Every structure is written in C-alpha cells, then in structure tokens.
C-alpha cells in the first residue's frame, strides 16, 4: 500500500478561509477514493497561513479490475436487436451468457474493465479540485486565467515518493516546498508526509492548527502571569491569530497611560479588531464604573523570531497602537463635550427603516409601550424606564459609535455615567440590546428587562405590520434573534406576560404613522384595493398579531428543543395557551405546562393514562364520524347501569373541579397530579364496560363519558399530539 501526499503552497490564505480549505480537500479526495473504489486509511489534513495539504496512506497502486454484467435482449428477440447489443459490447454471440430471470430468459454480457493506475485517478482529481476550489473569494494573477485564493507558488504532489504530474496557473507539481518566509526561505525537497513533517518543522513552520493555538495560549498566559495580570481569553481571536502565524512568537507590549482613561471596551475593540492583540485584566487596580479592569499591557503574536527577543517588533507595535488609540481618545473626549440627552435630539435625522420612520419615532413608540410592559415586570420604575428609552439610542450620534458600531449601548452607558444619570438607567442603556444570542448575557434588572422588551417588540410588530417577515434562510433584520431575545428575557426572568396584549399595545403605538406602508403591504399580500376601510385595517392588524404569535411559537419550540425538550410535548402545551379565543399567549405558563407534562409522562400513571386517552379519543372520533354527530357533552348519570360507569363519572366530576382551581393558579404540577387520580377508574371502566353495546341510548351515554375523559385531560394539554 502506498501514500499520497499533497501540499499547495501559496501567498497568505485569509485566516477565516483556512479551515474550510482543509476540510474541502479532505472531503473531496475521500469522495474521489470512494467513487473509484480505492481503499484508503483515514486522511491527515493540515493548513497554515501559506499552505494547505493532506496525507493519505493505505492506497493501492491501481484500481482492481472490474467485470460489468450488462443485460441484453431476450433470447426471443429479433436478430437485429441482438446484433445491436453485440455491437455495443464488442463481443460475439458465443461470448454471451443466457440467464433465467423473473421476466424471462435474456442474454447477458460480462465486460471486463482494466483497473486504472491510482496516479491517473489522483492527477485528474487534483487538477479538477484546483480548477473548482470553492473559495469564498478568489483572484487571478499575471497572465493566468485560473482562480485561486492567492497566487500559487508550488504544488507538492507525490504518490509513493514519486511526482504526479499536475499543472495549474503556470505552476507544475514537484517535490519542492518552502519553509518560513524569513527564517527558512530556501527550497526543501520532500519524499512524503513523514519526511515533510521533519523538514518543515526545522524550517520554522508549525503546520498543525491546534498546536499553534496551544503555543499561543500557553505562552500568552505565561506572559500575563509573569507580569502579574490575567489573560482575557478570546477563542475567536485565538483561532484567527493561529491562522496568521506559521511560527507564533508571543510578545508583550505596553499601552500608554494616557489612554487608560478611555473605557476598556473601546481599547479592547480597537486592539482586537485592528491589531489582533490579546489583552489582560488587572484586578489590583479595580475601577467601580468599569466592567473590565484592563491592564496597561497587550500581547502581540509575531510570526518572527529575532535576535533581540522581539524588542523592535514590540516597539513598532506600540507606535502603531498609539496612533490607533489616539483616534479613540479623541472621540471619547469630543463626545463628552455635550450630554447624551443633547445627542438624543439628533435621532430624528437617523432612519430606523424607510417604512417605519426614524429612530426618534421608534423611541416615542417604545415610551408608549413601556407602561404596558412594566406592569408585568416587578420593580420596574416607570420614570427610569422612560428616561432609559429617551437615552438608549443616543450614542448612535457619537463619534465613538460611528467608528466602532459594535460599542453601541456600551458607550451610551459611559456617557450617561459621565452625565450623572441614574445608575439603573445607565445599566439599562448598555443592556437594552441584549440578549443578542444564545450565549449572550440576559438582563435581569427590571429597567433593563422592560426597555429591552419594548425595543424588540416594537421592531417585531412593525415589520409584521408592513409584512416584511423572515423567509426561509433570509432574515436581514435579525427578527428571529429579536424573538429569541424576548423569549429569553421572559423565561430566564420568570415573567408571566400576556404577549397578545403587548403586541396589541405595540400596534397601537404605531398609530397612523405607517398607514401608507401597511396599505401597500395589504394590497401586495391580499390583492385588494379597499384598504381605506377601517375594518379591513383592523382585520389586517389582528392577522399580523396572530402571525407574530405563530412565529413566537415556532421560536419557542426551537429554544426548548435546544435544551433537550421533546417537540411534541411543547406542541401539546402550546395549543392550550396559544389561542386567540382567550386572548392570551403566556410563554412562562407554556413552559410550566411542558415541565409538568414531562414529569407526568415519566410515571407509570402518566403512561397508562396516555394509552387510555388514545383509546377513548379514537373510539369517540370513529363513532362520531360513523354516526355523523358529536358526543362532546356531559354524560347522564341516571342512565348508568354498571358501577364502573358511576365511579368514573364521579371521579371525573371531582377532578374537573380541582383541575379548574389548579389551572387558575397556574399550578400545573398539581393539575397533572389530579389527572393521575383518573387511572384506576379509567382502567376499571375499560375492563368491565362495553362501550359499543346494542342499546343505542346506553352506547351514546358511554361515548359521552369517553369524551369527558378526553376533555378532562385536554384541559391541561392536548395529549393527542404526544408521539410514541
């Protein structure tokens, strides 16, 4: 068995594309080997800033010879048909085989195919792969028409140590590669992967991505610890930097004291985004108004080992950093010359959405919506919530957020603190965008929760009114993220909120401001022109709220499934709270039902009752359809003839009364416990009572009793939606 080794050596590959390239090479070649029936061992692929490659061992030198069995015409077919088959196979009649099949007797041809040398298969595969490499962005260079991510300089393509001839963009394959650009620029001849590993490591190249990450992480932590600080971990930056340096060397530089008065988030963002620096925390010099206690140091990952231990590299990076941070300090100083409240007046010049008005319009809608939300949030001070709403978007008018948009909200907090605004208001300004994702911090302060909900619900209702909902994988306004943010705010803070009321309040806050856009959406969606009629607009608004509730129901299923909750349990409980007949949609109640249902169905009583429920529901449904009438009403206890009927009726009556009390208190655990009391009476009923008896009146009464069982259980959850 032989080894195939491939390395593509080029100019620097962008870090964000490296892992994709490595995976593509491995997956593509694995599929080629399977397609051509070439046995192989698990591939070993690698990627660094200037190279991507793979080693595959255990390959045969050639494909196995194949015999193809091709079915021909029937033995009773015409001579012309037989001659046509012989011509297509290149055989004579005496070389054919006659076989009996289920459809009759046929001629068969056994055609031998000589296996191709593996080198031929590999040459075709590598050429095709290079010509069709799915880089997110690629380029051409010199006179070449071929595309690649960056100019390609060398192709090492070996099979069992011998070169496989491949050409691409003027580069011919060979056995020569190159080491580190400065530390070992000489050509290196290799015989295979093991030889390559030995020589490339001596040429100051670490080809394993995880090894480079380990070197950076361990050395950065050591530098920080030796200086008395603690490294602030940043996995995203670590992945990026590991793709920039083939021979990572960690060096520590100093941040000028003049910049340490700038908020740490600004310094971190600038250093991370522009310079790819790691930063450290300093717990010794803690500042009360800052969330991060930034140390006056940074760590740069160099791709160079120098005789002066990186002194010149550090000095150069410190000079560049001073220029970067000078801009940030300028914005910080300039922005504080006017108050955040003054900046809020400029929001009328900023468009939120062409059809939904300016950001100032959005703020006014949030202020109208806040009183409705606040009554559901214990401890929410209306005055503080209103003040937060006025100021929460004002930092969008600052130079700092213009330079670093990712700092919106965070900078608002600092400017509000500078203006001596209330501490709760300042915190809420920073937190009202949160949570931005499943791992993002979820606000827990009452003012923060209230304003965050107002912001997200206003956005969602507005886009639903103008019929610009997410479609498929497209969600340009991050509406799914906004809905999941609302769900997290409600569930993680255990808030019992009627979302239908909030959506209606958000709709009312828009008033007549978007009537034109709503009418356009109605005309486009419903193909109607009578959009000036008041009842048509009202119906459209009701449909928008219904649709938004359905959207939230879907998002809730996604959120709970991510936590391991069965989707059918969620659906069974959703149907009880998600219904406009009671004008309520309470996520906390739904999840409480789900938890209670999950616990109930983990018991023997729950499993047996589910079986009994299905039996009762199926009999009721089938007989109702057969008789073309409904038995969904209370049974008449004066018509019972067996004690099991009376017992079940009495138990059902008591349980329904207790169920109503428990559900009214949102005590779903005890509601499920009430249902468990049905088990013995239901079991006895099915053991002793024949429902479909000859007496039509008795049969109808027993069917009504079955409907009572179904209705009692459906009062807590729709058990018909439970699977398995």
C-alpha positions in Angstrom: 0.0 0.0 0.0 1.2 3.5 -0.9 0.9 7.1 0.4 -0.4 10.1 -1.4 0.9 13.5 -0.3 -0.3 16.9 -1.5 0.7 20.4 -0.4 -0.5 23.6 -2.1 1.9 26.4 -1.2 0.8 30.0 -1.9 0.7 33.5 -0.6 -1.1 34.0 2.7 -4.5 32.4 2.9 -7.0 34.6 4.9 -7.5 33.0 8.4 -11.3 32.8 8.0 -10.9 30.6 4.9 -8.3 28.2 6.2 -10.3 25.5 7.9 -12.8 25.5 5.1 -10.0 24.8 2.7 -8.6 22.0 4.8 -12.0 20.3 5.2 -12.7 20.7 1.5 -9.5 18.9 0.4 -10.1 16.1 2.8 -13.8 15.6 1.9 -13.2 16.0 -1.8 -10.4 13.4 -2.0 -12.2 11.0 0.3 -15.2 11.1 -2.1 -12.9 10.5 -5.1 -11.3 7.4 -3.5 -14.8 6.0 -2.6 -16.1 6.7 -6.1 -13.1 4.9 -7.8 -13.2 2.1 -5.2 -9.7 2.8 -3.9 -9.1 1.6 -0.3 -7.5 4.2 2.0 -6.8 4.9 5.6 -8.1 8.0 7.4 -6.6 11.1 5.8 -4.5 13.6 7.7 -5.0 17.2 6.5 -3.4 20.4 7.7 -3.5 24.1 7.0 -1.3 27.1 7.8 -1.1 30.7 6.6 0.7 29.8 3.3 -0.1 26.2 2.8 -2.8 23.6 2.9 -2.3 19.9 2.3 -3.2 16.3 3.0 -1.6 12.9 3.5 -3.5 9.7 2.7 -1.9 6.3 3.4 -3.0 2.7 2.5 -3.8 3.4 -1.2 -3.4 0.6 -3.8 -1.2 1.3 -6.8 -4.1 0.7 -9.1 -7.8 0.1 -9.2 -9.0 -3.5 -9.1 -10.1 -5.0 -12.4 -13.9 -4.8 -12.7 -16.3 -7.1 -14.5 -19.5 -5.3 -15.5 -22.6 -7.5 -16.2 -24.8 -5.9 -18.8 -28.3 -7.1 -19.5 -29.2 -7.7 -23.2 -32.3 -8.6 -25.2 -34.5 -11.6 -24.7 -33.4 -14.8 -26.3 -36.6 -14.5 -28.4 -35.8 -11.0 -29.6 -35.1 -10.2 -33.2 -31.7 -10.8 -34.8 -31.4 -7.1 -35.3 -31.8 -6.4 -31.6 -29.1 -9.0 -30.8 -26.7 -7.6 -33.3 -27.2 -4.1 -31.9 -26.3 -5.4 -28.4 -23.3 -7.2 -29.6 -22.0 -4.1 -31.4 -22.4 -2.0 -28.2 -20.4 -4.5 -26.1 -17.8 -5.5 -28.7 -18.5 -9.2 -28.0 -19.6 -12.2 -30.2 -22.7 -14.2 -29.6 -20.8 -17.2 -28.2 -19.3 -14.9 -25.5 -22.8 -14.1 -24.1 -24.4 -15.8 -21.1 -28.0 -16.9 -21.1 -29.8 -16.4 -17.8 -33.3 -17.0 -16.5 -35.0 -14.0 -14.8 -38.5 -13.4 -13.4 -39.3 -11.6 -16.7 -38.0 -14.4 -18.9 -34.7 -15.6 -20.5 -32.2 -13.0 -21.5 -28.7 -12.6 -22.9 -26.1 -11.1 -20.6 -22.6 -9.8 -21.4 -19.7 -9.8 -18.9 -17.5 -6.9 -19.9 -14.0 -6.7 -18.2 -12.6 -3.2 -17.3 -9.0 -3.0 -16.6 -8.3 -1.0 -13.4 -6.6 2.4 -13.9 -3.4 3.3 -12.1 -4.0 5.3 -9.0 -1.7 8.0 -10.2 -4.0 8.7 -13.2 -7.0 9.0 -10.8 -5.1 11.3 -8.5 -3.8 13.5 -11.3 -7.4 14.0 -12.6 -8.8 14.6 -9.1 -6.2 17.2 -8.0 -6.5 19.1 -11.3 -10.3 19.1 -11.1 -10.1 20.2 -7.4 -7.8 23.1 -8.1 -9.9 24.3 -11.0 -13.1 24.2 -8.9 -11.9 25.1 -5.4 -14.9 26.8 -3.6 -13.0 29.8 -2.1 -15.4 32.5 -0.8 -13.2 35.0 -2.7 -10.5 34.2 -5.2 -8.2 36.0 -7.6 -6.3 35.8 -10.9 -2.6 36.9 -11.2 -0.2 37.6 -14.1 -1.5 36.3 -17.4 -3.2 33.2 -15.9 -6.9 32.7 -16.2 -7.2 30.2 -13.3 -8.6 31.4 -10.0 -7.2 30.7 -6.5 -7.4 32.4 -3.2 -3.9 33.9 -3.5 -1.1 33.4 -6.0 0.1 29.8 -6.0 3.8 29.2 -5.9 4.4 25.4 -5.6 2.5 22.1 -5.7 3.9 19.1 -4.0 2.1 16.1 -5.4 3.6 12.7 -4.6 2.5 9.1 -4.7 4.8 6.6 -3.0 7.5 9.3 -3.2 7.1 9.9 -7.0 5.8 13.1 -8.5 2.3 13.1 -10.0 2.2 15.5 -13.0 -0.2 18.3 -12.3 -0.2 21.9 -13.7 -2.3 24.9 -12.5 -1.9 28.6 -13.2 1.6 28.1 -14.6 2.8 26.0 -11.7 3.9 22.4 -12.3 3.9 19.9 -9.5 7.1 18.6 -8.0 8.6 17.6 -4.7 9.8 21.0 -3.6 8.3 23.3 -0.9 9.4 26.2 1.2 9.7 26.9 4.9 9.2 30.2 6.9 9.3 33.2 4.7 12.2 34.9 6.5 13.7 32.2 8.9 14.0 29.4 6.3 13.2 30.7 2.8 15.3 28.0 1.0 13.7 25.3 -1.1 13.0 21.9 0.6 12.8 18.6 -1.2 10.5 16.0 0.4 9.8 12.4 -0.2 6.5 12.0 1.7 4.5 13.2 4.6 6.8 11.9 7.4 9.8 13.4 5.7 7.8 16.6 5.2 6.9 16.8 8.9 10.5 16.5 9.9 11.9 19.1 7.5 9.1 21.6 7.7 9.3 21.8 11.5 13.1 22.5 11.2 12.1 25.3 8.7 10.2 27.1 11.4 6.7 26.1 10.3 4.1 24.6 12.7 1.6 23.0 10.3 -0.9 21.8 13.0 -3.5 24.4 13.8 -4.2 23.1 17.2 -0.5 23.0 18.1 -0.2 26.7 17.0 -3.2 27.6 19.2 -1.7 25.7 22.1 1.6 27.6 21.7 -0.2 31.0 21.6 -2.5 30.2 24.5 0.2 28.8 26.8 2.8 31.5 26.1 0.2 34.3 26.4 -1.0 33.1 29.7 2.6 32.8 31.0 3.5 36.3 29.9 0.4 37.7 31.6 1.0 35.7 34.8 4.7 36.7 34.9 3.6 40.4 34.7 1.0 40.0 37.5 -2.0 40.0 35.2 -4.6 37.5 33.9 -5.1 36.9 30.2 -8.7 37.6 29.0 -9.5 34.6 26.9 -10.8 35.2 23.4 -11.4 32.0 21.4 -12.4 33.8 18.2 -9.2 35.9 18.2 -7.1 32.8 19.1 -8.5 31.0 16.0 -7.8 34.0 13.8 -4.2 34.6 15.0 -3.4 30.9 14.8 -4.1 31.3 11.1 -1.9 34.3 10.7 1.4 33.0 12.1 3.2 29.8 10.9 5.7 30.2 13.7 3.9 32.0 16.5 6.0 34.0 19.0 4.1 35.8 21.8 5.4 39.3 22.9 4.2 41.7 25.4 3.9 45.5 24.8 2.8 48.4 26.9 -0.3 50.7 26.5 0.5 54.3 27.2 -1.0 55.5 30.5 -2.7 58.5 28.7 -5.1 56.0 27.0 -6.1 54.1 30.2 -8.8 56.7 31.0 -10.7 55.6 27.8 -13.3 52.9 28.5 -11.7 49.5 28.4 -14.3 48.2 25.9 -13.0 50.8 23.4 -9.4 49.9 23.9 -10.2 46.2 23.6 -12.3 46.6 20.5 -9.6 48.7 18.8 -6.8 46.4 19.7 -8.7 43.2 18.8 -10.3 44.5 15.6 -7.4 46.4 14.1 -4.3 44.9 15.6 -5.2 41.4 16.7 -3.8 41.9 20.2 -4.7 39.9 23.3 -5.4 41.9 26.4 -5.2 41.3 30.2 -7.2 42.1 33.3 -5.7 43.9 36.3 -7.7 43.1 39.5 -5.3 45.1 41.6 -6.5 48.4 40.1 -10.2 47.9 40.1 -12.4 50.8 38.9 -16.0 50.8 40.1 -17.6 52.2 36.9 -15.8 49.8 34.5 -17.0 46.2 33.8 -13.4 45.2 32.8 -10.3 46.1 34.7 -7.9 46.4 31.8 -4.2 46.0 32.4 -1.9 48.5 30.6 -0.4 45.8 28.5 -1.1 43.9 25.3 0.2 40.7 23.7 1.0 40.6 20.0 1.6 37.3 18.2 4.6 37.7 15.9 5.5 35.4 13.0 9.2 36.1 13.6 11.9 35.0 15.9 14.6 37.8 16.3 17.9 38.1 18.0 16.7 41.0 20.2 13.9 38.8 21.5 11.3 40.9 19.7 12.3 44.3 21.1 11.9 46.1 17.7 8.7 44.3 17.0 7.2 45.4 20.3 8.4 49.0 19.8 6.8 49.1 16.3 3.5 47.7 17.5 3.5 50.2 20.4 3.9 53.1 17.9 1.1 51.8 15.7 -1.1 51.3 18.8 -0.5 54.9 19.9 -1.9 56.1 16.6 -4.9 53.8 16.8 -5.8 54.7 20.4 -5.2 58.5 19.8 -8.3 58.4 17.5 -10.3 56.6 20.1 -9.3 59.0 22.8 -10.2 61.9 20.6 -13.7 60.6 20.1 -14.0 59.9 23.8 -13.0 63.4 24.7 -15.1 65.1 22.0 -18.3 63.1 22.7 -18.2 64.1 26.4 -18.4 67.8 25.5 -22.1 67.5 25.1 -24.6 65.5 27.1 -26.2 62.2 26.0 -29.6 63.9 26.2 -28.4 66.6 23.6 -27.3 63.8 21.3 -30.8 62.2 21.5 -32.2 65.2 19.7 -30.3 64.1 16.6 -32.0 60.8 16.3 -34.7 62.3 14.2 -32.1 62.5 11.4 -31.4 58.8 11.6 -33.7 56.4 9.7 -34.7 53.2 11.5 -36.4 51.8 8.5 -37.8 53.6 5.4 -41.3 52.4 6.1 -41.1 52.5 9.9 -39.7 56.0 10.5 -36.7 57.4 12.2 -35.0 56.2 15.4 -36.7 59.1 17.2 -40.0 57.7 16.1 -39.0 54.3 17.4 -38.1 55.9 20.8 -41.5 57.5 21.1 -43.2 54.2 20.3 -41.1 52.5 23.0 -42.1 55.1 25.5 -45.8 54.4 24.8 -45.3 50.7 25.0 -43.3 50.7 28.3 -46.2 51.2 30.7 -47.9 48.1 29.4 -44.7 46.0 29.8 -43.7 47.5 33.1 -46.8 46.2 34.9 -45.6 42.7 34.2 -42.0 43.3 35.4 -41.8 43.5 39.3 -39.7 46.5 40.4 -39.8 48.4 37.0 -39.8 52.1 37.8 -41.7 53.9 35.0 -39.8 57.1 35.3 -36.4 55.3 35.0 -37.7 53.1 32.1 -38.9 56.2 30.3 -35.6 58.0 30.8 -33.7 55.0 29.6 -35.9 54.8 26.4 -35.1 58.5 25.7 -31.3 58.0 26.0 -30.8 54.3 25.0 -30.1 55.1 21.3 -28.5 58.5 21.7 -24.9 57.1 21.5 -25.6 56.3 17.8 -25.0 60.0 17.2 -21.5 59.9 18.8 -18.2 59.7 17.0 -17.1 56.7 19.0 -20.0 54.5 17.9 -19.6 55.8 14.4 -16.1 54.4 14.5 -16.9 51.3 16.5 -20.6 50.3 15.8 -20.3 47.2 18.0 -19.9 49.5 21.0 -23.5 50.9 20.8 -25.2 50.7 24.1 -21.9 50.2 25.9 -20.7 53.7 25.1 -24.2 55.1 26.0 -23.7 53.7 29.5 -20.3 55.5 29.9 -21.7 58.8 28.5 -24.7 58.5 30.8 -22.4 57.9 33.8 -20.4 60.9 32.8 -23.7 63.0 32.8 -24.5 61.7 36.3 -27.6 59.8 35.2 -29.2 57.3 37.5 -27.1 54.1 37.8 -30.1 51.8 36.8 -30.7 53.9 33.8 -27.0 53.7 32.8 -27.0 49.9 33.1 -30.2 49.6 31.1 -28.8 51.7 28.3 -26.0 49.2 27.9 -28.2 46.1 28.3 -31.3 47.0 26.3 -29.8 45.4 23.1 -29.3 42.1 25.0 -29.5 39.2 24.7 -28.0 39.1 21.2 -27.6 35.4 21.0 -27.9 32.1 23.0 -24.6 32.7 24.8 -25.1 36.4 25.4 -25.8 37.8 28.8 -29.5 38.1 29.6 -30.5 41.3 31.6 -32.1 40.7 34.9 -32.5 44.3 36.2 -36.2 45.4 36.0 -35.5 48.6 34.0 -33.2 46.7 31.6 -35.8 44.0 31.0 -38.6 46.5 30.3 -36.7 48.6 27.8 -35.1 45.6 26.1 -38.6 44.1 25.6 -40.0 47.4 24.4 -37.2 47.7 21.8 -37.6 44.2 20.4 -41.4 44.0 20.4 -41.6 47.4 18.7 -39.3 46.1 16.0 -41.1 42.8 15.5 -44.6 44.3 15.4 -43.5 47.0 12.9 -42.1 44.5 10.4 -45.1 42.2 10.8 -47.4 45.2 10.1 -45.6 46.0 6.9 -45.4 42.3 6.0 -41.6 42.0 5.9 -41.2 38.8 7.8 -38.2 36.4 7.6 -38.4 34.0 4.7 -36.5 30.7 4.6 -32.9 31.4 5.5 -33.2 35.1 4.9 -33.6 37.3 7.9 -32.0 40.7 7.1 -33.4 42.5 10.1 -32.4 39.7 12.6 -36.1 39.2 13.6 -35.5 35.6 14.7 -32.8 36.8 17.0 -35.1 39.5 18.4 -37.8 36.9 19.1 -35.4 34.6 20.8 -34.2 37.6 22.8 -37.8 38.2 24.0 -38.2 34.5 24.9 -35.0 34.5 27.0 -35.9 37.8 28.7 -39.3 36.3 29.7 -38.3 32.8 30.7 -35.0 33.5 32.4 -36.6 36.2 34.5 -39.7 34.0 35.1 -42.1 36.7 33.9 -45.8 35.8 33.3 -46.6 38.1 30.4 -49.6 38.1 28.0 -47.8 38.7 24.7 -51.0 39.3 22.8 -51.6 42.3 25.0 -48.0 43.6 24.4 -48.3 43.0 20.6 -51.6 44.9 20.6 -50.1 47.8 22.6 -47.1 47.9 20.1 -49.6 48.0 17.2 -51.4 50.9 18.8 -48.2 52.8 19.4 -47.6 52.9 15.7 -51.0 54.7 15.2 -51.4 56.2 11.8 -47.7 56.8 11.2 -47.3 53.8 8.9 -50.7 53.6 7.4 -49.3 54.1 3.9 -46.8 51.2 4.3 -49.5 49.0 5.8 -51.8 49.6 2.9 -49.0 48.8 0.4 -48.4 45.5 2.3 -52.1 44.7 2.3 -52.5 45.4 -1.4 -49.5 43.3 -2.3 -50.4 40.4 0.1 -54.2 40.2 -0.3 -54.6 41.7 -3.8 -57.3 44.1 -2.5 -57.7 47.8 -3.1 -60.3 48.7 -0.5 -57.6 49.3 2.2 -59.1 52.6 3.3 -61.9 50.8 5.1 -61.4 50.8 8.9 -62.5 47.2 9.4 -60.0 46.0 6.8 -57.1 47.7 8.6 -58.3 46.2 11.9 -58.5 42.7 10.4 -55.0 43.1 9.0 -53.7 44.1 12.4 -55.4 41.1 14.0 -53.8 38.8 11.4 -50.4 40.4 12.0 -50.7 39.7 15.7 -51.8 36.1 15.1 -48.9 35.6 12.7 -46.5 37.0 15.2 -47.8 34.6 17.8 -47.2 31.7 15.5 -43.7 32.9 14.8 -43.0 33.1 18.6 -44.5 29.6 19.0 -42.0 28.3 16.4 -39.1 30.1 18.1 -40.2 28.7 21.5 -40.1 25.2 20.1 -36.6 25.8 18.8 -35.4 27.3 22.1 -36.8 24.5 24.2 -35.6 21.7 21.8 -32.1 23.1 22.2 -32.5 22.4 25.9 -33.5 18.8 25.2 -37.3 19.1 25.5 -39.3 16.9 23.1 -41.1 18.9 20.4 -44.4 17.0 20.8 -44.5 17.9 24.5 -44.1 21.6 23.5 -46.8 21.4 20.8 -49.2 19.7 23.2 -48.8 22.5 25.7 -48.7 25.4 23.2 -52.2 24.7 21.9 -53.6 25.5 25.4 -52.1 29.0 25.7 -51.7 29.8 22.0 -55.3 30.6 21.1 -57.0 33.9 20.4 -60.2 32.7 21.9 -58.9 33.6 25.3 -56.6 36.5 24.0 -53.6 35.2 25.9 -50.2 33.9 24.9 -48.0 33.4 28.0 -44.6 31.7 27.5 -44.0 31.1 31.2 -47.3 29.2 31.5 -46.5 27.2 28.5 -43.1 26.1 29.8 -44.6 25.3 33.2 -47.1 23.0 31.4 -44.3 21.4 29.4 -42.3 20.7 32.6 -45.3 19.3 34.4 -46.3 17.2 31.3 -42.7 15.8 31.0 -42.7 14.8 34.7 -46.2 13.3 34.4 -45.4 11.2 31.4 -42.3 9.8 33.1 -44.5 8.0 35.6 -46.5 4.7 35.2 -49.8 6.6 35.8 -48.9 9.0 33.1 -48.0 6.4 30.5 -51.1 4.3 31.3 -53.4 7.3 31.2 -51.9 8.3 27.8 -52.8 4.9 26.5 -56.3 5.2 27.9 -56.7 8.7 26.4 -55.8 7.5 23.0 -58.3 4.6 23.3 -61.0 6.9 24.4 -60.2 9.6 21.8 -60.1 7.0 18.9 -63.4 5.4 19.9 -65.1 8.8 20.2 -63.7 10.0 16.9 -64.6 6.9 15.0 -68.1 6.6 16.3 -68.9 10.3 15.9 -67.8 10.1 12.3 -69.9 6.9 11.8 -73.0 8.4 13.5 -72.4 11.9 12.0 -72.9 13.6 15.4 -70.9 14.8 18.3 -70.8 13.2 21.7 -68.8 16.0 23.2 -71.1 16.7 26.1 -71.7 15.6 29.7 -73.0 12.1 30.2 -76.3 11.5 32.1 -75.5 9.7 35.3 -79.1 8.5 35.7 -78.6 6.2 32.7 -75.6 4.3 34.0 -76.2 0.5 34.6 -72.7 -0.6 35.9 -70.9 0.7 39.0 -67.7 1.4 37.0 -69.6 4.0 34.9 -70.8 5.8 38.1 -67.3 5.6 39.6 -65.7 7.1 36.6 -68.4 9.8 36.3 -67.9 10.8 40.0 -64.1 10.9 39.7 -64.3 12.9 36.6 -66.6 15.5 38.2 -64.3 16.0 41.2 -61.2 16.1 39.1 -62.6 18.7 36.7 -63.5 21.0 39.7 -60.0 20.6 41.1 -58.3 20.9 37.7 -60.0 24.3 37.2 -58.7 25.5 40.5 -55.1 24.3 39.8 -55.1 25.7 36.3 -56.4 29.1 37.5 -53.4 29.2 39.9 -51.1 28.1 37.1 -50.2 25.1 39.3 -49.7 22.6 36.5 -47.7 20.1 38.7 -50.8 19.6 40.9 -53.1 19.7 37.8 -51.2 16.7 36.5 -51.4 15.0 39.9 -55.2 15.4 39.7 -55.2 13.6 36.3 -53.3 10.7 37.8 -56.3 10.1 40.1 -58.2 9.0 36.9 -56.1 6.0 36.3 -57.8 3.3 38.4 -61.3 4.4 37.5 -60.4 4.5 33.7 -58.8 1.1 33.9 -61.8 -0.4 35.6 -64.2 1.2 33.1 -62.3 -0.3 30.1 -62.1 -3.7 31.8 -65.8 -4.0 32.7 -67.8 -1.8 30.3 -68.6 -2.4 26.7 -69.0 1.0 25.0 -70.5 -0.1 21.7 -73.3 -2.1 23.1 -76.6 -2.9 21.3 -78.6 -0.4 23.4 -78.3 2.9 21.4 -79.1 5.2 24.3 -76.6 3.4 26.6 -74.0 3.4 23.9 -74.4 7.2 23.3 -74.1 7.9 27.0 -70.9 5.8 27.3 -69.5 7.7 24.3 -70.2 10.9 26.1 -68.3 9.5 29.1 -65.3 8.8 26.9 -65.5 12.4 25.6 -65.4 13.6 29.2 -62.1 11.7 29.8 -60.6 13.3 26.7 -61.8 16.8 27.7 -60.5 16.4 31.2 -57.0 15.6 30.0 -57.1 18.2 27.2 -57.8 20.8 29.9 -54.1 20.5 30.8 -52.5 19.7 27.4 -53.5 18.2 24.1 -52.5 14.6 24.6 -53.4 13.8 21.0 -50.2 15.5 19.9 -47.9 13.2 22.0 -46.0 10.8 19.9 -44.7 7.3 20.6 
